[in-house]
Amino acid sequence: MGGISAEPVDNQAFRSALRAFPTGVAVVTTAVADQRCGMTINSFNSVSLDPPMILWSASKLAPSLPLFLESGRFAVNVLADDQEHLSKRFAAPSEDKFEGVEVRHGRTGLPLLEGAAAHFECDLAATYEGGDHLILLGRVVALMRVDEPMPLVFALGGYQRLSVTKAVAATPAQR
């Protein structure tokens, strides 16, 4: 099978090109006994509707990755557009990222962030190598979506706000 033979892609050029792709912002959480952890991600993606499955990825060097693997379950909290502060909090190293954060426990007992636009509680189904990251595949066992908040978005190197207008369906003559 032929391919393009070229010089390796420059990491900075790769990162710069990725800035053009808007992503949602989420905080993934887990807990083992009384130890809980969370990290900000933008690698969240749907995989399957039947069964419902999602994936996300974490750096192999992430200090909390072993706890996610030990737990065998995780919750993805899709942040609302007024939760930029939570994105920054869970992206930075801290003794207790949950201190002062409103949390409730989901159906699986996992910590869920109050005010999030959606929650997906998952059992860890598989992990896959992905370069310097580990891809975690989860089977969704519980979920919740809130109609009010718009999701937080990251693009062009910063947080962005969505402005959504209702789409008008095209008539057969316009197709």
C-alpha atoms as a printed R data frame, in Angstrom:
    type eleno elety resid chain resno       x      y      z
1   ATOM     1    CA   MET     A     1   0.000  0.000  0.000
2   ATOM     2    CA   GLY     A     2   1.533  3.312 -1.053
3   ATOM     3    CA   GLY     A     3   1.711  6.404  1.056
4   ATOM     4    CA   ILE     A     4   3.175  9.822  1.101
5   ATOM     5    CA   SER     A     5   6.823  9.713  2.021
6   ATOM     6    CA   ALA     A     6   7.675 12.953  3.761
7   ATOM     7    CA   GLU     A     7   9.625 14.454  6.607
8   ATOM     8    CA   PRO     A     8   8.137 13.887 10.074
9   ATOM     9    CA   VAL     A     9   5.439 16.373 11.030
10  ATOM    10    CA   ASP     A    10   6.706 19.179 13.252
11  ATOM    11    CA   ASN     A    11   5.004 19.048 16.683
12  ATOM    12    CA   GLN     A    12   4.420 22.832 16.800
13  ATOM    13    CA   ALA     A    13   2.938 22.856 13.288
14  ATOM    14    CA   PHE     A    14   0.692 19.933 14.250
15  ATOM    15    CA   ARG     A    15  -0.481 21.736 17.397
16  ATOM    16    CA   SER     A    16  -1.105 24.939 15.423
17  ATOM    17    CA   ALA     A    17  -3.205 23.110 12.817
18  ATOM    18    CA   LEU     A    18  -5.285 21.450 15.557
19  ATOM    19    CA   ARG     A    19  -6.254 24.916 16.845
20  ATOM    20    CA   ALA     A    20  -8.605 25.182 13.849
21  ATOM    21    CA   PHE     A    21 -10.738 22.288 15.118
22  ATOM    22    CA   PRO     A    22 -13.184 23.333 17.856
23  ATOM    23    CA   THR     A    23 -13.616 20.821 20.674
24  ATOM    24    CA   GLY     A    24 -15.871 20.534 23.640
25  ATOM    25    CA   VAL     A    25 -14.341 20.739 27.091
26  ATOM    26    CA   ALA     A    26 -15.021 18.113 29.725
27  ATOM    27    CA   VAL     A    27 -13.752 16.993 33.098
28  ATOM    28    CA   VAL     A    28 -13.441 13.248 33.549
29  ATOM    29    CA   THR     A    29 -13.727 12.012 37.134
30  ATOM    30    CA   THR     A    30 -13.343  8.768 39.020
31  ATOM    31    CA   ALA     A    31 -13.006  7.462 42.559
32  ATOM    32    CA   VAL     A    32 -11.575  4.496 44.421
33  ATOM    33    CA   ALA     A    33 -12.742  4.200 48.029
34  ATOM    34    CA   ASP     A    34 -12.451  7.749 49.426
35  ATOM    35    CA   GLN     A    35  -9.853  8.873 46.861
36  ATOM    36    CA   ARG     A    36 -11.246 10.826 43.916
37  ATOM    37    CA   CYS     A    37  -9.584 12.523 40.996
38  ATOM    38    CA   GLY     A    38 -10.424 14.426 37.868
39  ATOM    39    CA   MET     A    39  -8.766 15.952 34.821
40  ATOM    40    CA   THR     A    40  -9.762 18.311 32.044
41  ATOM    41    CA   ILE     A    41  -9.993 16.734 28.601
42  ATOM    42    CA   ASN     A    42 -11.001 17.743 25.104
43  ATOM    43    CA   SER     A    43 -10.465 14.279 23.628
44  ATOM    44    CA   PHE     A    44 -14.043 13.119 24.313
45  ATOM    45    CA   ASN     A    45 -15.732 11.352 21.394
46  ATOM    46    CA   SER     A    46 -18.732  9.118 20.749
47  ATOM    47    CA   VAL     A    47 -17.941  5.649 19.408
48  ATOM    48    CA   SER     A    48 -21.137  3.584 19.253
49  ATOM    49    CA   LEU     A    49 -24.873  3.974 19.784
50  ATOM    50    CA   ASP     A    50 -25.541  0.261 20.301
51  ATOM    51    CA   PRO     A    51 -24.134 -0.337 22.798
52  ATOM    52    CA   PRO     A    52 -23.611  3.285 23.842
53  ATOM    53    CA   MET     A    53 -19.835  3.836 24.015
54  ATOM    54    CA   ILE     A    54 -17.511  6.824 24.247
55  ATOM    55    CA   LEU     A    55 -13.770  7.350 24.382
56  ATOM    56    CA   TRP     A    56 -11.264  9.827 25.747
57  ATOM    57    CA   SER     A    57  -7.508  9.857 26.023
58  ATOM    58    CA   ALA     A    58  -5.016 10.722 28.736
59  ATOM    59    CA   SER     A    59  -1.298 11.298 28.691
60  ATOM    60    CA   LYS     A    60   0.555  8.207 29.847
61  ATOM    61    CA   LEU     A    61   2.369 10.567 32.242
62  ATOM    62    CA   ALA     A    62  -0.843 11.903 33.857
63  ATOM    63    CA   PRO     A    63  -0.508 11.378 37.630
64  ATOM    64    CA   SER     A    64  -4.168 10.367 37.942
65  ATOM    65    CA   LEU     A    65  -4.180  7.798 35.102
66  ATOM    66    CA   PRO     A    66  -3.420  4.847 37.430
67  ATOM    67    CA   LEU     A    67  -6.493  5.677 39.541
68  ATOM    68    CA   PHE     A    68  -8.731  5.713 36.439
69  ATOM    69    CA   LEU     A    69  -7.376  2.287 35.480
70  ATOM    70    CA   GLU     A    70  -7.730  0.900 39.013
71  ATOM    71    CA   SER     A    71 -11.307  2.195 39.333
72  ATOM    72    CA   GLY     A    72 -12.505  0.602 36.105
73  ATOM    73    CA   ARG     A    73 -15.108  3.335 35.691
74  ATOM    74    CA   PHE     A    74 -15.260  7.042 35.001
75  ATOM    75    CA   ALA     A    75 -17.675  9.923 34.471
76  ATOM    76    CA   VAL     A    76 -17.368 12.507 31.707
77  ATOM    77    CA   ASN     A    77 -18.742 15.900 32.780
78  ATOM    78    CA   VAL     A    78 -19.346 18.051 29.675
79  ATOM    79    CA   LEU     A    79 -18.724 21.569 30.962
80  ATOM    80    CA   ALA     A    80 -21.215 24.384 30.462
81  ATOM    81    CA   ASP     A    81 -20.016 27.670 28.980
82  ATOM    82    CA   ASP     A    82 -19.916 29.296 32.431
83  ATOM    83    CA   GLN     A    83 -17.567 26.614 33.823
84  ATOM    84    CA   GLU     A    84 -14.266 27.768 32.342
85  ATOM    85    CA   HIS     A    85 -12.979 28.046 35.920
86  ATOM    86    CA   LEU     A    86 -13.553 24.290 36.408
87  ATOM    87    CA   SER     A    87 -11.699 23.509 33.198
88  ATOM    88    CA   LYS     A    88  -8.685 25.469 34.466
89  ATOM    89    CA   ARG     A    89  -8.923 24.000 37.984
90  ATOM    90    CA   PHE     A    90  -8.968 20.368 36.808
91  ATOM    91    CA   ALA     A    91  -6.187 21.033 34.269
92  ATOM    92    CA   ALA     A    92  -3.712 22.195 36.937
93  ATOM    93    CA   PRO     A    93  -1.919 20.041 39.518
94  ATOM    94    CA   SER     A    94  -3.523 20.311 42.961
95  ATOM    95    CA   GLU     A    95  -3.767 18.332 46.201
96  ATOM    96    CA   ASP     A    96  -7.586 18.398 46.075
97  ATOM    97    CA   LYS     A    97  -9.105 19.630 42.819
98  ATOM    98    CA   PHE     A    98 -12.583 19.064 44.271
99  ATOM    99    CA   GLU     A    99 -12.156 21.465 47.218
100 ATOM   100    CA   GLY     A   100 -14.985 24.019 47.081
101 ATOM   101    CA   VAL     A   101 -16.523 22.444 43.958
102 ATOM   102    CA   GLU     A   102 -20.201 21.470 44.034
103 ATOM   103    CA   VAL     A   103 -20.363 17.727 43.416
104 ATOM   104    CA   ARG     A   104 -23.067 15.110 43.594
105 ATOM   105    CA   HIS     A   105 -22.802 11.369 43.233
106 ATOM   106    CA   GLY     A   106 -24.173  9.732 40.117
107 ATOM   107    CA   ARG     A   107 -26.001  6.420 39.856
108 ATOM   108    CA   THR     A   108 -22.643  4.641 39.860
109 ATOM   109    CA   GLY     A   109 -21.395  6.593 42.879
110 ATOM   110    CA   LEU     A   110 -18.924  8.583 40.781
111 ATOM   111    CA   PRO     A   111 -18.442 12.308 41.470
112 ATOM   112    CA   LEU     A   112 -20.406 14.497 39.037
113 ATOM   113    CA   LEU     A   113 -19.818 18.237 38.706
114 ATOM   114    CA   GLU     A   114 -22.936 20.320 39.368
115 ATOM   115    CA   GLY     A   115 -23.978 22.622 36.537
116 ATOM   116    CA   ALA     A   116 -22.398 20.565 33.761
117 ATOM   117    CA   ALA     A   117 -24.254 20.432 30.445
118 ATOM   118    CA   ALA     A   118 -24.163 16.606 30.429
119 ATOM   119    CA   HIS     A   119 -22.796 13.640 32.374
120 ATOM   120    CA   PHE     A   120 -21.823 10.216 31.041
121 ATOM   121    CA   GLU     A   121 -21.099  7.527 33.639
122 ATOM   122    CA   CYS     A   122 -19.128  4.661 32.132
123 ATOM   123    CA   ASP     A   123 -17.591  1.299 32.845
124 ATOM   124    CA   LEU     A   124 -14.100  1.015 31.376
125 ATOM   125    CA   ALA     A   125 -14.454 -1.416 28.453
126 ATOM   126    CA   ALA     A   126 -10.925 -1.351 26.993
127 ATOM   127    CA   THR     A   127  -7.737  0.662 26.670
128 ATOM   128    CA   TYR     A   128  -5.608  1.202 23.571
129 ATOM   129    CA   GLU     A   129  -2.133  2.575 22.983
130 ATOM   130    CA   GLY     A   130  -2.160  5.903 21.177
131 ATOM   131    CA   GLY     A   131   1.370  7.274 20.952
132 ATOM   132    CA   ASP     A   132   2.113  9.202 24.138
133 ATOM   133    CA   HIS     A   133  -1.515  8.779 25.267
134 ATOM   134    CA   LEU     A   134  -3.725  5.924 26.413
135 ATOM   135    CA   ILE     A   135  -7.195  5.757 24.838
136 ATOM   136    CA   LEU     A   136  -9.916  4.738 27.300
137 ATOM   137    CA   LEU     A   137 -13.080  3.221 25.850
138 ATOM   138    CA   GLY     A   138 -16.136  3.342 28.076
139 ATOM   139    CA   ARG     A   139 -19.546  1.741 27.944
140 ATOM   140    CA   VAL     A   140 -22.150  4.295 29.043
141 ATOM   141    CA   VAL     A   141 -24.236  2.945 31.930
142 ATOM   142    CA   ALA     A   142 -25.948  6.197 33.004
143 ATOM   143    CA   LEU     A   143 -26.291  9.686 31.577
144 ATOM   144    CA   MET     A   144 -27.938 13.038 32.097
145 ATOM   145    CA   ARG     A   145 -28.283 16.095 29.866
146 ATOM   146    CA   VAL     A   146 -29.373 19.575 30.933
147 ATOM   147    CA   ASP     A   147 -31.251 21.660 28.347
148 ATOM   148    CA   GLU     A   148 -30.243 25.118 29.547
149 ATOM   149    CA   PRO     A   149 -26.475 25.566 29.497
150 ATOM   150    CA   MET     A   150 -24.499 25.822 26.295
151 ATOM   151    CA   PRO     A   151 -21.351 23.672 26.259
152 ATOM   152    CA   LEU     A   152 -17.903 25.170 26.784
153 ATOM   153    CA   VAL     A   153 -15.819 25.133 23.589
154 ATOM   154    CA   PHE     A   154 -12.085 25.434 22.979
155 ATOM   155    CA   ALA     A   155 -10.766 26.636 19.603
156 ATOM   156    CA   LEU     A   156  -8.088 28.919 18.165
157 ATOM   157    CA   GLY     A   157  -6.062 28.552 21.347
158 ATOM   158    CA   GLY     A   158  -8.752 29.734 23.766
159 ATOM   159    CA   TYR     A   159 -12.207 29.254 25.251
160 ATOM   160    CA   GLN     A   160 -15.062 30.252 22.953
161 ATOM   161    CA   ARG     A   161 -18.782 30.819 23.357
162 ATOM   162    CA   LEU     A   162 -21.284 29.255 20.970
163 ATOM   163    CA   SER     A   163 -24.004 31.264 19.342
164 ATOM   164    CA   VAL     A   164 -26.652 28.913 18.032
165 ATOM   165    CA   THR     A   165 -29.539 29.805 15.761
166 ATOM   166    CA   LYS     A   166 -32.304 27.366 14.999
167 ATOM   167    CA   ALA     A   167 -31.695 25.582 11.707
168 ATOM   168    CA   VAL     A   168 -34.412 25.800  9.080
169 ATOM   169    CA   ALA     A   169 -35.030 22.582  7.177
170 ATOM   170    CA   ALA     A   170 -34.425 22.838  3.448
171 ATOM   171    CA   THR     A   171 -37.399 22.223  1.179
172 ATOM   172    CA   PRO     A   172 -37.063 19.520 -1.523
173 ATOM   173    CA   ALA     A   173 -36.560 22.278 -4.129
174 ATOM   174    CA   GLN     A   174 -33.586 23.670 -2.170
175 ATOM   175    CA   ARG     A   175 -31.806 20.314 -1.891
